[in-house]
Amino acid sequence: MEKILAIDDQPDNLITIKAVVKMLLPDYEVVTAMSGTQGIEQARQHQPDVILLDIIMPGMDGYEVCKLLKEDELTKHIPVVMVTALRTDSNSKVRALDLGADAFVSKPFEPVELAAQLKVILRTKKAEDKLRGEKEHLDRLVKERTIVLEEANLFNKSLLDTIPFPIEIVNKRGEILFMNPVLEKLVGKNKIGSFCWELYKDDKQQCKDCPLSEKKLNGKIIKTETEGLFGGRTFEITHRSMIFNGEEAVMEIFVETTERKIFENELITAKEKAQESDRLKTAFLANMSHEIRTPMNGILGFTTLLQEPGLTGEDQNRFIEIIKKSGDRMLNTVDDIIEISKLETGQIKVVNRKLNASLHLNTLFQFFEFEANQKGLQLKLGNQIPDDDNQIITDKNKFSSILSNLIKNAIKFTDKGFIEIGGIKKQQYFEFYVKDTGIGIPKKRIDAIFNRFEQADIDDVRAFEGSGLGLAIAKSYVELLGGKIWVESAINEGSTFYFTIPSVAENFSVAKFNSEGIQNESEKKVKNINVLITEDDEISKLHLSILLKKTATKISFASTGKEAVEFCNQNPDTNLILMDIKMPVMDGFAATRKIRTFNKKVTIIAQTAFALEGDREKALEAGCNDYVSKPISKDILHNTINKYF
C-alpha cells in the first residue's frame, strides 16, 4: 500500500489528516511522526509517496526538517507539503520553496482542498518516477552495451573509451581514425592520423592484418591471431566493417591470448609426455614379455627334451644347466619387477648396519671376476680406501645391489677391454665407481638411462637381455641411502658410473637380529634333526623333503600355521621348523610368535616366495632365527641349517 507521512507535534492535526486520507484517498496509508527527528527516520524507513510537514514544531522546525530531507540521498526525491497556520505569510512560503518544498497547505484543514493538493502532488510524483525510471533504464542500457556500430553513423566514442580492450578504428587506407585509452596506454602515445602498421614498428612482429586496403569485409566479422605484438604478447584481433564519420572503416579489437597460448603449449607438452609414456610402456611390456618368455622357452623346451629316450649323460647335464640358467634369468626379471613396484609405492625400508667398505669391494671383485674372465674381459680393483678408515654405516643389501647392478651392466655392455671397480674416502662420504671400455651411451640418452622403464636403447628390438630396471633400482637405492649417482660416457669408448654414500647413515640404528630368549648359534649342540616342514604347496613340500632326506632324522608336515603350532605343542622334540610365511588360516609370522610363547629353543627358518626387501627383518622380529627365499637353493638351505646344527 502507498504511504503518506504526516509530521506534526499536535495529535489532533494527525488525527484529522488520517481521517481525510481515509475518506478521500482510501488507497493510501498514513504514517505519523510527532517530531522532526522522528519524521526523518520514518521517511528514510518507509519511503512515503509524499510528506506533510508542519512548520512550527519544538526542537526542530519544519524548515530545518525540509532542508535535511532534501539533502539526504534517500529522501530528496520525496515531495514535501508544508503545513502552516499563516495563510498570508509569503515570506514563509518563499523560504520553504527555497529549501525544496513542493506545496503549501493551510490550517485549519479543508478536507477537499487537502485531498486535491495531495492528488496533484501524487500524480506529479508518479509521472516523475516514471520518467526517472525510464531515464535510469536508458542510462543502464547505454552503460551495459558493448560496442554498437551502426552504418547510419550511430557511434559513441565515449562508450569505446570504457571498453577494457585495446581498440582502434582504421580507414581502408590504413590510417588510424580512433584509439581508445587502453590502446593509447599500450603503445605509449596517441597515433591518430598515422598508418596502423606504424603502431608496431618498434616490435619484432608487425601486424600484417592492420592495413586493410585489400580487405573486403562486406559486413562480416573476421578474427585473426598474431604473435609478438606489444612486447612479445599474443593477441587475437577481431575486425568489423563500419561507417565512421561517413567514411568506410574497420574497427579492430585486440584481445590478449598470451595466457591461452601458454595453456595450449602446456597441453601440447602434456600430450607429448603422455605419448612418450605410452611408447615407454609399450617398449617395457614388450621387453618384459621377451625377458619372461625367453627363459620360459629354455625351461619348458629343455625339460621336454630331457624326457626324450636315449639321451647321453653329457646331454642331460647340458640341458639341466640350460634350464638352471634360464630359471635364474627369469628369477632376476621377477625380482626386478617386484623391487621397482615396491620403490614406486614407497614400501622400501632402509636397515643400516656397519660394514667394511674395502672388504665388500674385494668380495664383489672375487664374485664377478670369473664371469668377466669368461667373456674375455679383465676385471680390475682400484680400491683407494685406507685400511684404518674403511667403516661405513649403511644398508648392506642395497649397497651391494647398487654395485652389483653397475658391474653386471658393465659386463653386459662391454665386449673387449677391462672393467674397473673401486672407491675412495672423501670427507664425510665414500665415492665408488665402475668403469668400463664398452659401447658407451649417447649424450642425448645420458639422463634417460636412470629413468624407470627406460634405457639407452629404448627400441622394442633389443640387442641385450635384461629387464632394463637395474639402473633405475640403483638410482633409487643411492637416493634412499642419502647419496648421488651420475655417469660419464662416450660412444665406443666406455662409461664410468659414480655414486656416493654417506659414511654414517642418517638416523643410524643397528638392527637386532636375535629375538629375546632365543639361544645363540654357539649354544646349540644338536645331533639329531627332527624337522617340521610347514608348507601349504604340495610341490614345495616334496622339494623340501627331497632336499632334507639325507640330513633330517625325522620329517613331519603341517599345511597351516595353526597346524604347526599344535604339532610343536605336542612334539617338543622338534628342533627345526621350515616356516612358510604365506599360508591359509594362520600365516607364518603369527605361528612363529605363538610357538615362541612356549618354545624358545626350536630353530625356525622362514621360507617365502615373496623375497621382498624387509621380509628378513620381519621374520627375525617375529622370532625366526633365519630366512631363505624361494626358489630355495640346495646349497643355501644346507648352509643355513649347518649354522645352527
C-alpha positions as CSV (number, residue, x, y, z in Angstrom):
1,M,0.0,0.0,0.0
2,E,1.2,3.5,-0.9
3,K,2.0,5.8,2.1
4,I,1.8,9.4,3.3
5,L,4.0,10.6,6.1
6,A,2.5,13.3,8.4
7,I,4.9,15.1,10.7
8,D,3.2,17.3,13.4
9,D,3.6,17.8,17.1
10,Q,-0.2,18.2,17.6
11,P,-2.1,14.8,17.9
12,D,-5.4,16.5,16.8
13,N,-3.8,17.5,13.5
14,L,-2.5,14.0,12.9
15,I,-6.0,12.5,13.6
16,T,-7.6,15.0,11.1
17,I,-5.1,14.1,8.4
18,K,-5.7,10.4,8.9
19,A,-9.5,10.9,8.7
20,V,-9.2,13.0,5.5
21,V,-6.9,10.5,3.8
22,K,-9.1,7.6,4.8
23,M,-12.2,9.2,3.4
24,L,-10.8,10.8,0.2
25,L,-7.7,8.8,-0.5
26,P,-8.5,5.2,0.6
27,D,-5.6,3.6,-1.3
28,Y,-3.1,5.4,0.9
29,E,-1.9,4.6,4.4
30,V,-0.8,7.4,6.8
31,V,2.4,7.1,8.8
32,T,2.8,9.7,11.6
33,A,5.7,11.3,13.4
34,M,5.4,13.9,16.3
35,S,8.9,15.5,15.9
36,G,11.3,16.4,13.2
37,T,13.9,13.8,14.2
38,Q,11.3,11.0,14.2
39,G,9.9,12.2,10.9
40,I,13.3,12.0,9.2
41,E,13.8,8.4,10.5
42,Q,10.2,7.4,9.3
43,A,10.9,9.0,5.8
44,R,14.2,7.0,5.4
45,Q,12.5,3.8,6.6
46,H,9.1,3.9,4.8
47,Q,10.0,5.9,1.7
48,P,6.5,7.6,1.5
49,D,5.0,9.0,-1.6
50,V,4.5,12.4,0.0
51,I,5.4,14.1,3.3
52,L,3.0,16.6,5.1
53,L,5.3,18.7,7.3
54,D,4.2,21.1,10.0
55,I,6.4,24.3,10.1
56,I,6.2,25.2,13.8
57,M,7.4,22.4,16.0
58,P,9.5,22.3,19.1
59,G,13.2,21.3,18.9
60,M,13.5,21.2,15.1
61,D,11.1,23.4,13.0
62,G,9.7,22.4,9.6
63,Y,12.2,24.5,7.6
64,E,15.2,22.6,9.1
65,V,13.5,19.2,8.7
66,C,12.7,20.1,5.0
67,K,16.3,21.1,4.4
68,L,17.7,17.8,5.9
69,L,15.2,15.7,3.9
70,K,16.2,17.4,0.6
71,E,19.9,16.9,1.4
72,D,19.5,13.2,2.1
73,E,20.1,10.8,-0.9
74,L,17.4,8.5,0.5
75,T,14.7,11.1,0.8
76,K,15.5,14.0,-1.5
77,H,13.1,12.7,-4.2
78,I,10.0,12.6,-1.9
79,P,7.6,15.6,-2.3
80,V,7.2,17.8,0.8
81,V,4.0,19.7,1.5
82,M,4.5,22.4,4.2
83,V,1.6,22.9,6.6
84,T,1.2,26.4,8.0
85,A,-1.4,28.3,10.1
86,L,-0.4,31.6,8.4
87,R,-2.3,31.9,5.1
88,T,-0.8,35.2,4.0
89,D,2.8,34.7,5.2
90,S,4.5,35.0,1.8
91,N,8.0,35.1,3.3
92,S,7.4,31.7,4.9
93,K,6.4,30.3,1.5
94,V,9.4,31.7,-0.3
95,R,11.7,30.4,2.4
96,A,10.1,26.9,2.2
97,L,10.3,26.8,-1.6
98,D,14.0,27.8,-1.4
99,L,14.6,24.8,0.9
100,G,12.9,22.4,-1.6
101,A,9.2,22.3,-0.5
102,D,6.8,21.4,-3.3
103,A,3.5,22.9,-2.0
104,F,1.6,24.5,0.9
105,V,-1.5,23.6,2.9
106,S,-3.0,26.0,5.4
107,K,-4.6,25.2,8.7
108,P,-7.4,24.6,9.6
109,F,-7.6,21.8,7.0
110,E,-10.2,21.9,4.3
111,P,-10.7,18.2,3.6
112,V,-11.4,18.7,-0.1
113,E,-8.5,21.2,-0.5
114,L,-6.1,18.9,1.3
115,A,-7.1,15.9,-0.8
116,A,-6.9,17.9,-4.0
117,Q,-3.4,19.1,-3.1
118,L,-2.3,15.6,-2.3
119,K,-3.7,14.1,-5.5
120,V,-1.9,16.7,-7.7
121,I,1.4,16.1,-5.9
122,L,1.0,12.3,-6.0
123,R,0.1,12.4,-9.8
124,T,3.1,14.6,-10.4
125,K,5.4,12.3,-8.4
126,K,4.2,9.2,-10.2
127,A,4.9,10.9,-13.5
128,E,8.4,12.0,-12.3
129,D,9.1,8.5,-11.0
130,K,8.1,7.0,-14.4
131,L,10.4,9.5,-16.2
132,R,13.2,8.9,-13.8
133,G,12.8,5.1,-14.1
134,E,12.9,5.3,-17.9
135,K,15.9,7.6,-17.7
136,E,17.7,5.2,-15.4
137,H,16.8,2.3,-17.7
138,L,18.2,4.1,-20.7
139,D,21.3,5.1,-18.8
140,R,21.7,1.4,-17.8
141,L,21.3,0.2,-21.4
142,V,23.9,2.7,-22.6
143,K,26.3,1.6,-19.8
144,E,25.8,-2.1,-20.4
145,R,26.1,-2.0,-24.2
146,T,29.4,-3.3,-25.5
147,I,30.1,-1.9,-29.0
148,V,27.2,-0.7,-31.1
149,L,28.5,0.3,-34.5
150,E,25.7,1.1,-37.0
151,E,26.2,2.1,-40.6
152,A,23.9,5.0,-40.1
153,N,26.7,6.9,-38.4
154,L,25.4,5.9,-34.9
155,F,28.7,5.7,-33.0
156,N,29.6,6.8,-29.4
157,K,33.3,7.4,-28.7
158,S,32.7,7.7,-25.0
159,L,31.3,4.2,-25.0
160,L,34.5,2.8,-26.6
161,D,36.6,4.6,-24.0
162,T,35.0,2.4,-21.3
163,I,35.9,-0.9,-23.1
164,P,38.8,-2.7,-21.3
165,F,40.4,-4.0,-24.5
166,P,42.6,-2.1,-26.9
167,I,40.5,-0.7,-29.8
168,E,41.3,1.2,-32.9
169,I,39.4,2.3,-36.0
170,V,41.2,2.3,-39.3
171,N,40.1,3.5,-42.7
172,K,40.7,1.4,-45.8
173,R,43.9,3.3,-46.5
174,G,45.3,2.1,-43.1
175,E,45.1,5.5,-41.4
176,I,44.2,5.4,-37.7
177,L,40.9,7.3,-37.1
178,F,40.4,6.4,-33.4
179,M,42.3,4.9,-30.5
180,N,40.8,4.2,-27.1
181,P,42.7,5.0,-23.9
182,V,43.7,1.3,-23.4
183,L,45.5,1.1,-26.7
184,E,47.0,4.6,-26.3
185,K,48.5,3.5,-23.0
186,L,49.7,0.2,-24.5
187,V,51.7,1.9,-27.4
188,G,52.8,4.9,-25.2
189,K,51.1,7.7,-27.1
190,N,48.2,8.7,-29.3
191,K,48.9,8.0,-33.0
192,I,45.7,9.1,-34.6
193,G,46.4,10.0,-38.2
194,S,49.3,7.6,-38.5
195,F,49.2,4.5,-40.6
196,C,48.3,1.5,-38.5
197,W,51.4,-0.5,-39.3
198,E,53.5,2.2,-37.7
199,L,51.8,1.2,-34.5
200,Y,54.1,-1.8,-34.2
201,K,57.3,-0.5,-35.9
202,D,59.3,-1.0,-32.7
203,D,58.1,-4.6,-32.2
204,K,59.7,-7.7,-33.7
205,Q,56.4,-8.9,-35.2
206,Q,54.5,-6.3,-37.2
207,C,50.7,-6.6,-37.5
208,K,50.0,-7.8,-41.0
209,D,46.3,-7.5,-40.6
210,C,46.2,-3.8,-39.9
211,P,46.4,-2.4,-43.5
212,L,43.0,-3.3,-44.8
213,S,43.0,-1.6,-48.2
214,E,42.8,-5.0,-49.9
215,K,40.3,-6.5,-47.4
216,K,36.6,-6.7,-48.4
217,L,34.8,-7.5,-45.2
218,N,31.4,-6.7,-46.5
219,G,29.9,-6.6,-43.0
220,K,31.5,-9.8,-41.9
221,I,33.4,-10.2,-38.7
222,I,36.9,-11.7,-39.3
223,K,39.2,-12.9,-36.5
224,T,42.9,-13.3,-36.9
225,E,45.7,-14.0,-34.4
226,T,49.2,-12.5,-34.3
227,E,52.2,-13.2,-32.0
228,G,54.7,-10.8,-30.7
229,L,52.6,-7.6,-30.5
230,F,53.4,-5.1,-27.8
231,G,56.4,-6.6,-26.2
232,G,56.0,-10.3,-27.2
233,R,52.4,-10.7,-26.1
234,T,49.9,-12.6,-28.3
235,F,46.6,-11.0,-29.4
236,E,43.5,-12.2,-31.2
237,I,42.3,-9.3,-33.5
238,T,38.6,-9.0,-34.4
239,H,37.9,-6.9,-37.5
240,R,34.5,-5.5,-38.2
241,S,33.5,-3.2,-41.0
242,M,31.6,0.0,-40.2
243,I,30.9,3.6,-41.1
244,F,32.9,6.1,-39.1
245,N,32.3,9.8,-39.6
246,G,30.8,9.0,-43.0
247,E,33.8,7.0,-44.1
248,E,34.2,3.3,-44.7
249,A,36.4,2.0,-41.8
250,V,37.3,-1.1,-39.9
251,M,37.3,-1.5,-36.1
252,E,40.0,-3.7,-34.6
253,I,39.6,-5.1,-31.1
254,F,42.7,-6.7,-29.6
255,V,42.1,-9.5,-27.0
256,E,45.2,-10.8,-25.4
257,T,45.7,-14.6,-25.7
258,T,49.1,-14.9,-24.2
259,E,47.9,-17.0,-21.2
260,R,45.8,-19.1,-23.6
261,K,48.8,-19.8,-25.7
262,I,50.8,-20.8,-22.6
263,F,48.0,-23.1,-21.6
264,E,47.9,-24.6,-25.2
265,N,51.6,-25.1,-25.1
266,E,51.3,-26.9,-21.7
267,L,48.6,-29.1,-23.2
268,I,50.9,-30.0,-26.1
269,T,53.8,-30.7,-23.7
270,A,51.5,-32.9,-21.6
271,K,50.3,-34.7,-24.7
272,E,53.9,-35.4,-25.8
273,K,54.7,-36.7,-22.4
274,A,51.7,-39.0,-22.5
275,Q,52.7,-40.2,-25.9
276,E,56.3,-40.8,-24.7
277,S,55.0,-42.6,-21.6
278,D,52.8,-44.8,-23.8
279,R,55.8,-45.5,-26.0
280,L,57.9,-46.4,-23.0
281,K,55.2,-48.6,-21.6
282,T,54.9,-50.4,-24.9
283,A,58.6,-50.9,-25.1
284,F,58.7,-52.0,-21.4
285,L,55.9,-54.5,-21.8
286,A,57.5,-55.9,-25.0
287,N,60.8,-56.3,-23.2
288,M,59.2,-57.9,-20.1
289,S,57.4,-60.3,-22.4
290,H,60.7,-61.1,-24.0
291,E,62.5,-61.5,-20.7
292,I,59.9,-63.9,-19.3
293,R,59.1,-65.9,-22.3
294,T,62.7,-66.4,-23.4
295,P,63.8,-68.2,-20.2
296,M,60.5,-70.0,-20.0
297,N,61.2,-71.3,-23.5
298,G,64.5,-72.6,-22.3
299,I,62.9,-74.2,-19.2
300,L,59.9,-75.8,-20.9
301,G,61.8,-76.7,-24.1
302,F,64.7,-78.4,-22.5
303,T,62.5,-80.1,-19.8
304,T,60.7,-81.7,-22.7
305,L,64.0,-82.7,-24.3
306,L,65.1,-84.4,-21.0
307,Q,62.2,-86.8,-21.5
308,E,63.5,-88.0,-24.8
309,P,64.9,-91.6,-24.7
310,G,68.5,-92.3,-25.5
311,L,70.0,-89.1,-24.1
312,T,73.6,-89.3,-23.0
313,G,74.7,-88.2,-19.6
314,E,76.6,-85.3,-21.2
315,D,73.4,-84.1,-23.0
316,Q,71.4,-84.4,-19.8
317,N,73.9,-82.3,-17.8
318,R,74.0,-79.7,-20.6
319,F,70.2,-79.5,-20.7
320,I,69.9,-79.2,-16.9
321,E,72.5,-76.4,-16.9
322,I,70.5,-74.5,-19.6
323,I,67.3,-75.0,-17.5
324,K,69.1,-73.7,-14.4
325,K,70.4,-70.6,-16.2
326,S,67.0,-69.9,-17.7
327,G,65.4,-70.1,-14.3
328,D,68.0,-67.8,-12.8
329,R,67.4,-65.3,-15.6
330,M,63.6,-65.3,-15.1
331,L,64.0,-65.1,-11.3
332,N,66.2,-61.9,-11.8
333,T,63.5,-60.4,-14.0
334,V,60.7,-61.1,-11.5
335,D,62.9,-59.7,-8.6
336,D,63.5,-56.5,-10.6
337,I,59.7,-56.1,-11.3
338,I,58.8,-56.7,-7.7
339,E,61.6,-54.3,-6.5
340,I,60.6,-51.5,-8.8
341,S,57.0,-51.9,-7.8
342,K,57.9,-51.5,-4.1
343,L,60.0,-48.5,-5.0
344,E,57.1,-46.9,-6.9
345,T,54.8,-47.4,-3.9
346,G,57.3,-46.3,-1.2
347,Q,57.4,-49.6,0.6
348,I,61.2,-50.0,0.7
349,K,62.8,-49.7,4.2
350,V,66.4,-48.9,5.0
351,V,68.1,-51.2,7.5
352,N,71.5,-49.8,8.4
353,R,74.5,-51.9,9.5
354,K,78.2,-51.5,9.9
355,L,80.3,-52.9,7.1
356,N,83.9,-52.8,5.9
357,A,83.9,-50.9,2.5
358,S,87.2,-52.4,1.4
359,L,86.2,-55.9,2.3
360,H,82.9,-55.5,0.5
361,L,84.6,-54.3,-2.7
362,N,87.0,-57.3,-2.6
363,T,84.1,-59.7,-2.1
364,L,82.3,-58.3,-5.2
365,F,85.5,-58.3,-7.2
366,Q,86.0,-62.0,-6.4
367,F,82.4,-62.8,-7.2
368,F,82.3,-61.2,-10.7
369,E,85.9,-62.0,-11.7
370,F,85.1,-65.4,-13.1
371,E,82.1,-64.0,-15.1
372,A,84.2,-61.2,-16.6
373,N,87.0,-63.6,-17.5
374,Q,84.6,-65.9,-19.2
375,K,83.7,-63.0,-21.6
376,G,87.4,-62.3,-22.2
377,L,87.4,-59.1,-20.0
378,Q,89.9,-58.1,-17.3
379,L,88.3,-57.1,-14.0
380,K,90.4,-54.6,-12.1
381,L,90.2,-53.5,-8.4
382,G,91.1,-49.8,-7.9
383,N,90.4,-49.6,-4.2
384,Q,91.9,-46.4,-2.6
385,I,90.1,-46.6,0.7
386,P,92.5,-46.5,3.7
387,D,92.6,-49.6,5.9
388,D,92.2,-47.5,9.1
389,D,89.1,-45.6,7.8
390,N,87.0,-48.1,5.8
391,Q,84.0,-48.4,8.1
392,I,80.7,-47.4,6.5
393,I,77.2,-47.4,8.2
394,T,74.6,-48.1,5.6
395,D,72.1,-50.7,4.3
396,K,74.3,-53.6,3.3
397,N,71.8,-55.2,0.9
398,K,71.1,-52.0,-1.0
399,F,74.8,-51.0,-1.2
400,S,75.6,-54.5,-2.6
401,S,72.7,-54.3,-5.0
402,I,73.9,-50.9,-6.4
403,L,77.4,-52.1,-7.1
404,S,76.2,-55.5,-8.4
405,N,73.8,-53.8,-10.9
406,L,76.6,-51.5,-12.1
407,I,79.1,-54.3,-12.5
408,K,76.6,-56.6,-14.3
409,N,75.7,-53.7,-16.7
410,A,79.4,-53.1,-17.4
411,I,80.0,-56.8,-18.2
412,K,76.8,-56.9,-20.3
413,F,77.7,-53.8,-22.5
414,T,81.5,-54.4,-22.8
415,D,82.9,-56.8,-25.4
416,K,86.6,-56.2,-25.1
417,G,89.0,-54.4,-22.7
418,F,88.6,-54.1,-19.0
419,I,86.2,-53.2,-16.2
420,E,87.5,-51.5,-13.0
421,I,85.7,-51.1,-9.7
422,G,86.9,-49.0,-6.9
423,G,86.3,-46.5,-4.1
424,I,87.8,-43.6,-2.3
425,K,87.0,-41.9,1.1
426,K,86.2,-38.2,0.8
427,Q,85.5,-36.2,4.0
428,Q,82.1,-37.4,5.3
429,Y,81.2,-39.8,2.4
430,F,82.6,-42.6,0.2
431,E,82.7,-42.3,-3.6
432,F,82.5,-45.6,-5.6
433,Y,82.9,-46.1,-9.3
434,V,82.5,-48.8,-12.0
435,K,84.5,-48.0,-15.2
436,D,84.3,-50.0,-18.5
437,T,85.5,-49.9,-22.1
438,G,82.1,-50.8,-23.5
439,I,79.8,-49.4,-26.1
440,G,79.1,-46.1,-24.3
441,I,76.0,-44.1,-24.1
442,P,74.7,-41.4,-26.5
443,K,74.7,-37.9,-25.0
444,K,71.0,-37.4,-25.6
445,R,70.3,-40.6,-23.6
446,I,72.6,-39.9,-20.6
447,D,69.7,-38.5,-18.4
448,A,67.2,-41.1,-19.6
449,I,69.1,-44.3,-18.6
450,F,68.3,-43.8,-14.9
451,N,64.6,-43.5,-15.6
452,R,62.3,-46.3,-14.6
453,F,61.2,-48.5,-17.5
454,E,63.7,-46.7,-19.8
455,Q,67.1,-47.5,-21.3
456,A,69.6,-46.0,-23.7
457,D,68.3,-48.4,-26.3
458,I,64.5,-47.9,-25.9
459,D,63.5,-49.6,-29.2
460,D,61.3,-52.7,-29.0
461,V,64.0,-54.7,-30.7
462,R,66.8,-55.1,-28.1
463,A,70.4,-56.3,-28.6
464,F,70.9,-57.1,-24.9
465,E,68.9,-59.1,-22.5
466,G,67.7,-57.8,-19.1
467,S,64.7,-56.1,-17.6
468,G,66.1,-52.6,-18.1
469,L,65.3,-51.8,-14.5
470,G,68.8,-52.2,-13.0
471,L,69.9,-48.6,-13.2
472,A,66.5,-47.3,-12.1
473,I,66.7,-49.5,-9.0
474,A,70.4,-48.5,-8.4
475,K,69.5,-44.8,-8.6
476,S,66.6,-45.2,-6.2
477,Y,68.7,-47.1,-3.7
478,V,71.5,-44.5,-3.9
479,E,69.0,-41.7,-3.1
480,L,67.4,-43.8,-0.3
481,L,70.9,-44.1,1.3
482,G,71.4,-40.3,1.0
483,G,73.8,-40.3,-1.9
484,K,74.0,-39.2,-5.6
485,I,74.7,-41.2,-8.8
486,W,75.9,-39.9,-12.2
487,V,77.7,-41.2,-15.3
488,E,80.4,-40.0,-17.7
489,S,80.4,-41.7,-21.1
490,A,81.4,-41.5,-24.8
491,I,80.2,-43.6,-27.7
492,N,82.5,-46.6,-28.4
493,E,84.9,-45.5,-25.6
494,G,83.1,-46.7,-22.5
495,S,81.3,-45.4,-19.4
496,T,82.2,-44.6,-15.8
497,F,79.4,-44.7,-13.2
498,Y,79.9,-42.9,-9.9
499,F,77.9,-42.9,-6.8
500,T,78.4,-41.5,-3.2
501,I,77.2,-42.9,0.1
502,P,77.5,-41.0,3.5
503,S,80.0,-42.7,5.8
504,V,77.3,-42.6,8.6
505,A,73.7,-43.0,7.6
506,E,71.2,-40.5,8.9
507,N,69.1,-41.7,11.9
508,F,71.5,-44.7,12.3
509,S,70.3,-47.6,14.5
510,V,71.7,-51.1,14.4
511,A,69.1,-53.8,13.9
512,K,68.8,-56.6,16.5
513,F,68.7,-60.0,14.9
514,N,68.2,-62.3,17.9
515,S,64.8,-62.3,19.5
516,E,64.6,-62.2,23.2
517,G,65.0,-65.6,24.8
518,I,66.3,-67.4,21.7
519,Q,69.5,-69.2,22.1
520,N,72.5,-68.0,20.1
521,E,74.0,-70.3,17.4
522,S,77.1,-71.1,19.5
523,E,74.9,-72.5,22.3
524,K,73.2,-75.1,20.1
525,K,74.6,-78.6,20.1
526,V,72.2,-80.9,18.4
527,K,73.0,-84.1,16.5
528,N,69.5,-85.4,15.5
529,I,67.4,-83.1,13.4
530,N,63.6,-83.6,13.8
531,V,62.2,-81.1,11.2
532,L,58.7,-79.8,10.7
533,I,58.0,-78.6,7.1
534,T,55.2,-76.0,7.4
535,E,54.0,-75.5,3.8
536,D,50.6,-75.5,2.0
537,D,52.0,-76.2,-1.5
538,E,52.4,-79.9,-2.2
539,I,55.2,-79.4,-4.8
540,S,57.2,-77.3,-2.3
541,K,56.7,-80.0,0.4
542,L,58.0,-82.6,-2.0
543,H,61.0,-80.5,-3.0
544,L,62.0,-79.7,0.7
545,S,61.6,-83.3,1.8
546,I,63.9,-84.4,-1.0
547,L,66.5,-81.8,-0.1
548,L,66.4,-82.8,3.6
549,K,66.2,-86.6,3.0
550,K,69.8,-87.2,3.9
551,T,70.1,-84.5,6.6
552,A,67.0,-85.0,8.8
553,T,66.4,-87.8,11.2
554,K,62.6,-87.3,11.1
555,I,60.5,-85.2,8.7
556,S,56.9,-84.1,9.6
557,F,54.5,-81.8,7.7
558,A,51.9,-79.1,8.5
559,S,49.8,-77.2,5.9
560,T,48.8,-74.2,8.0
561,G,50.3,-72.1,10.8
562,K,47.7,-73.4,13.2
563,E,48.7,-77.0,12.5
564,A,52.3,-76.1,13.1
565,V,51.6,-74.5,16.5
566,E,49.5,-77.6,17.6
567,F,52.3,-80.0,16.3
568,C,55.1,-78.2,18.1
569,N,53.0,-78.2,21.3
570,Q,52.5,-81.9,21.1
571,N,56.0,-82.8,19.9
572,P,58.6,-80.8,22.0
573,D,61.5,-82.9,20.5
574,T,61.1,-80.9,17.2
575,N,64.2,-78.9,16.8
576,L,63.9,-77.4,13.3
577,I,60.9,-75.7,11.6
578,L,60.9,-74.6,8.0
579,M,58.2,-72.0,8.2
580,D,56.4,-70.8,5.1
581,I,55.2,-67.2,5.6
582,K,52.1,-67.2,3.3
583,M,49.6,-69.8,4.5
584,P,45.9,-70.1,5.0
585,V,44.2,-69.9,8.4
586,M,47.3,-68.5,10.2
587,D,50.4,-67.1,8.4
588,G,54.0,-68.0,9.3
589,F,54.6,-64.7,11.3
590,A,51.7,-65.4,13.6
591,A,52.5,-69.1,14.0
592,T,56.1,-68.2,14.9
593,R,55.0,-65.7,17.6
594,K,52.7,-68.3,19.2
595,I,55.4,-71.0,19.1
596,R,57.8,-68.7,20.8
597,T,55.4,-68.3,23.8
598,F,56.1,-71.9,24.8
599,N,59.3,-72.9,22.9
600,K,62.2,-70.6,22.7
601,K,64.8,-73.2,21.7
602,V,63.5,-74.6,18.5
603,T,65.3,-73.2,15.4
604,I,62.8,-71.6,13.0
605,I,63.9,-70.8,9.4
606,A,61.4,-68.7,7.4
607,Q,61.0,-69.5,3.8
608,T,58.9,-67.4,1.4
609,A,58.2,-66.8,-2.3
610,F,57.8,-63.1,-1.7
611,A,61.6,-62.3,-1.2
612,L,60.8,-58.6,-0.7
613,E,63.1,-56.0,1.0
614,G,62.3,-56.1,4.7
615,D,60.9,-59.6,4.9
616,R,64.1,-60.9,6.5
617,E,63.8,-58.3,9.3
618,K,60.1,-59.0,9.7
619,A,60.8,-62.7,10.1
620,L,63.5,-62.1,12.7
621,E,61.3,-59.7,14.6
622,A,58.6,-62.4,14.7
623,G,61.0,-64.8,16.3
624,C,62.6,-66.7,13.4
625,N,66.3,-67.5,13.6
626,D,67.0,-67.1,9.8
627,Y,65.4,-66.6,6.4
628,V,65.7,-68.2,3.0
629,S,63.8,-67.2,-0.2
630,K,62.1,-69.3,-2.8
631,P,63.1,-70.8,-5.1
632,I,65.2,-72.5,-2.5
633,S,68.7,-73.4,-3.4
634,K,70.0,-76.7,-2.0
635,D,73.4,-75.2,-1.0
636,I,71.9,-72.1,0.6
637,L,69.4,-74.2,2.6
638,H,72.1,-76.7,3.8
639,N,74.5,-73.9,4.7
640,T,71.8,-72.1,6.7
641,I,70.9,-75.3,8.6
642,N,74.6,-76.1,9.3
643,K,74.9,-72.7,11.0
644,Y,72.6,-74.0,13.8
645,F,73.3,-77.7,13.8
